[in-house]
Amino acid sequence: MSELEANKHLKVKAYDYDLLNDSILFYKEGEKYRSSLEFNGIILDFSEDNNLINLEMLDVSEKFHISKSDLINLKHFDATIEINKENIKVSMKLVILKRNQLSDKCLEAITTNSINLPSGTQGIAVTC
């Protein structure tokens, strides 16, 4: 595959939050793993077709400035991964339920495209 399709969005139903280690993993099963890219405590896993299959984040509560217990009440997660020849930009949004109200928390991270992924936009989303 020479280029990624525009606005490719991965909807997953599976995620794991590890309260003790404050890490979260959004994943899709059944894809063949090819490579990973780790930066700023964010790990992106890609398939042999250069499709995003997993997104893991370490120190989640610290990155989003929320308590670990708030992450137990995760209602929605959405991330957009924009890839160009030079950079990979990840824009993420968590929606948590706190005091019977939904609260949005956003985060952006950028790194160099050191694994030479083809340009395109991909996403990952989960509703709990």
C-alpha positions as CSV (number, residue, x, y, z in Angstrom):
1,M,0.0,0.0,0.0
2,S,1.7,3.2,-1.1
3,E,-0.6,5.7,0.7
4,L,-3.0,5.5,3.6
5,E,-6.6,6.2,2.8
6,A,-7.8,9.6,4.1
7,N,-9.7,9.5,7.4
8,K,-9.3,5.8,8.1
9,H,-10.9,5.3,11.5
10,L,-10.5,2.2,13.7
11,K,-13.5,1.6,16.0
12,V,-12.5,-0.7,18.8
13,K,-14.6,-2.2,21.5
14,A,-11.6,-3.3,23.6
15,Y,-9.5,-1.4,26.0
16,D,-7.7,-2.0,29.2
17,Y,-6.8,0.5,31.9
18,D,-4.2,-0.6,34.5
19,L,-4.9,1.5,37.6
20,L,-1.7,0.4,39.3
21,N,0.6,1.3,36.4
22,D,-1.6,4.1,35.1
23,S,-1.5,2.8,31.6
24,I,-4.3,2.4,29.0
25,L,-4.4,0.3,25.9
26,F,-6.9,0.5,23.0
27,Y,-6.5,-2.5,20.7
28,K,-8.0,-4.4,17.8
29,E,-7.4,-8.1,17.5
30,G,-6.8,-10.1,14.4
31,E,-4.3,-7.8,12.6
32,K,-0.7,-8.8,12.0
33,Y,1.7,-6.6,13.8
34,R,4.6,-4.9,11.9
35,S,6.1,-2.2,14.0
36,S,5.8,0.2,16.9
37,L,6.6,3.9,17.5
38,E,7.1,5.1,21.0
39,F,7.3,8.8,22.0
40,N,6.3,10.8,25.1
41,G,4.9,7.7,26.7
42,I,2.6,7.0,23.8
43,I,3.0,3.7,21.8
44,L,1.5,3.3,18.4
45,D,1.4,-0.2,16.9
46,F,1.0,-0.6,13.1
47,S,0.0,-3.6,11.0
48,E,1.7,-5.0,8.0
49,D,-0.6,-2.7,5.9
50,N,0.6,0.4,7.9
51,N,-2.8,0.6,9.7
52,L,-3.0,1.6,13.3
53,I,-4.0,-1.4,15.4
54,N,-3.1,-0.4,19.0
55,L,-2.6,2.8,20.9
56,E,-1.1,2.5,24.4
57,M,-0.4,5.4,26.8
58,L,1.7,5.4,29.9
59,D,1.1,7.8,32.8
60,V,-2.4,8.6,31.5
61,S,-3.7,10.4,34.5
62,E,-0.6,12.7,34.6
63,K,-0.8,13.5,30.9
64,F,-4.5,14.4,31.0
65,H,-4.3,16.0,34.5
66,I,-7.0,13.8,36.1
67,S,-7.0,11.3,38.9
68,K,-6.5,7.6,38.3
69,S,-10.0,6.9,39.7
70,D,-11.5,9.2,37.0
71,L,-10.2,6.9,34.3
72,I,-12.3,4.1,35.7
73,N,-15.3,6.2,34.5
74,L,-14.1,6.5,30.9
75,K,-17.0,7.0,28.5
76,H,-15.3,7.7,25.2
77,F,-11.8,8.0,23.7
78,D,-11.0,9.4,20.3
79,A,-7.6,9.9,18.7
80,T,-6.6,11.2,15.3
81,I,-3.2,10.3,13.9
82,E,-2.0,12.6,11.1
83,I,1.1,11.3,9.3
84,N,3.2,13.1,6.8
85,K,6.7,12.5,5.5
86,E,8.4,14.3,8.4
87,N,6.0,14.0,11.4
88,I,3.3,12.1,13.2
89,K,0.8,14.1,15.2
90,V,-1.5,12.5,17.7
91,S,-4.6,14.4,18.9
92,M,-6.5,12.7,21.7
93,K,-9.7,13.3,23.6
94,L,-10.9,11.5,26.7
95,V,-14.5,11.8,27.9
96,I,-15.0,10.8,31.6
97,L,-18.0,10.9,33.9
98,K,-17.2,12.9,37.0
99,R,-19.9,14.0,39.5
100,N,-22.6,12.9,37.1
101,Q,-21.3,15.2,34.3
102,L,-19.3,14.4,31.2
103,S,-15.9,16.1,31.1
104,D,-13.6,16.3,28.1
105,K,-9.8,16.2,28.4
106,C,-7.6,16.8,25.3
107,L,-3.9,16.1,24.5
108,E,-1.7,16.5,21.5
109,A,1.7,15.0,20.9
110,I,4.1,15.1,17.9
111,T,7.2,13.1,16.8
112,T,9.2,12.5,13.7
113,N,8.1,9.9,11.3
114,S,11.2,7.7,12.0
115,I,9.6,4.5,10.7
116,N,8.7,6.1,7.3
117,L,4.9,5.5,7.4
118,P,3.1,6.7,4.3
119,S,1.2,10.0,4.6
120,G,-2.4,9.9,5.7
121,T,-4.8,10.3,8.5
122,Q,-6.0,7.5,10.8
123,G,-8.1,7.4,13.9
124,I,-9.1,5.2,16.8
125,A,-12.3,5.5,18.9
126,V,-13.9,3.5,21.6
127,T,-17.2,4.2,23.4
128,C,-17.7,2.5,26.8
